[in-house]
Amino acid sequence: MNKFRVKSKILMGIPIVCIFFSGFSFLPTPYFLLVNIGIIMGVFCQIHRINFLSQEFGLGILWVLFFYFYYRFYKAPDLPDGWVGGIDLEAFLRNSTNLLSVFLIIALERSSSRKVKVLSCLPMGMLAFASLNTIFTLIKLEPPYYGRTYSFMLDIVYNSPGTTILGSMLSIYLIAFKKGFQNISKIFWILLVLALGFGSWISVLFTARTFFLVLILAILLLIAINGVQTFKLGLDKYLLFLAFFSFGSLLIFYMNGDFLIRTMERLKTGDYSEKLLHHKDYFAQVRNSFWQYPRSTFTYPWHFWFHSFLPDVHRTSGPYTLLVAALIVIGTYVKSFWNSYQKTELGRESSIFLILFIPYLLTTIPWESSESQMLVLFAGVSAIVISDRKKVSHSV
C-alpha cells in the first residue's frame, strides 16, 4: 500500500511539474508536447470523475467551441510589413491543448485547497520565465530597457510588456487565493515575498506601472470586502505588509529619474490615452455593424492590435467567436460573484482574483500574443469557479 501511494504521488507530481513549465513562452515544440502529455496524464488519472451533465463539462465544451470558431473564422488582420498573415496551426493546437488540459485537471480535482495549489504552479512558471528573461536582458542589452526584452529561448529581442505581465501574475494569484494555502502558511509567505520582490524588480527595470496599481487595488479591495472583519480574519498584518510593500515600491519607483522621464514622455505622446482610444475606436466600428471584422488600424494605421482580449478576438476571428468568448468570460465572472454571495468555499477568493485580472483583460492580448499563458491561467480559475459549490461559513 505504501509503495502504491508513493507511486501515485510521483505520477501525480508529473502533471504539476508540467503545469509549471506551461508558464514558459517559446518552448520548442518537442518540449511543449512533453508538457502537454504530462498534464494529460493527470487528466486520465481523474477521468472517471467526469460527469457529462455537469457545469464543468458544459464550460469545457464552450472552450472547445471557442477554439473551433477561432480557427474556423480566422482572417489575417492588418499586420506590420514583413509579417506573414494566417494562423500557425501547430502553435494553435499546442496552446489550445495546453489550456484544455489545465482546465480539466483543475475542474476534476475534488479538493478546493489542492485546486489552488496545483494551479499556482502556472504563475510560478510565468514568474520563473520572466525572471530568466530579465536576467538575460541585463546581460545582453544596454539600458534603457523599456520596450526591449531579450528572449533566452529564441535569442531575439522583443517587446517588454509581456515579460512584466507574466512577472506579476503570481503575486496577484497569491493575494487572491491566500486561503488555499492556510495549511502551509510559511511556504505561502515565502512565495509571496519572492513573488512581490521579483515582480517589482521586473516592473521597475522595464518601467511598468500596472503591477503596482493592481497591488494598491488589491489592498483597497480586501479592506472593502472584509470591512470590520479584517482584523478578526487575521488579515491585519497581511494588509499592512502589502500596503507597505506597494507604496514603498511606488515611492522608490517615482524617485527613479529614468522612470519620471519616461512617464513624462508617455504623457506627452499620449500613450496612456491611446489604450482608451483603442476601445473607443472599436465600439465606433461595431456600433455601425457588429457582424464585421473590426480593424485596429481604423484610426491608428501603426497599431495592429486593440490590446484588449475580446476586441482582438473579434478583430481576428469575427463576431461568432467573440460571442462564445464573451459568454465564457462574462459567465465566469457572474458565476464567481454568485459563488461569493452564496459563500462557497472559494467564491470570495476567485472574485478577488477576477477583479484584479480585469486590467490585464482590457490592456493585453492574452491569446494571439506570446503570452497565451494568461488565458490558460484564466481558464484554470474558471475551472475553480465552475466547480466551487461547497458552502462554508466565513464567520469566525
Secondary structure as UniProt FT lines:
FT   HELIX           2..21
FT   TURN            22..23
FT   HELIX           29..45
FT   HELIX           47..49
FT   TURN            52..53
FT   HELIX           55..72
FT   TURN            81..82
FT   HELIX           89..108
FT   HELIX           112..140
FT   TURN            146..147
FT   STRAND          149..151
FT   TURN            152..155
FT   STRAND          156..158
FT   HELIX           161..176
FT   HELIX           178..184
FT   HELIX           185..205
FT   TURN            206..207
FT   HELIX           210..226
FT   HELIX           227..229
FT   TURN            230..234
FT   HELIX           236..255
FT   HELIX           257..269
FT   HELIX           271..288
FT   TURN            296..299
FT   TURN            301..302
FT   HELIX           309..341
FT   TURN            342..343
FT   TURN            345..346
FT   HELIX           347..363
FT   TURN            366..368
FT   HELIX           373..386
//
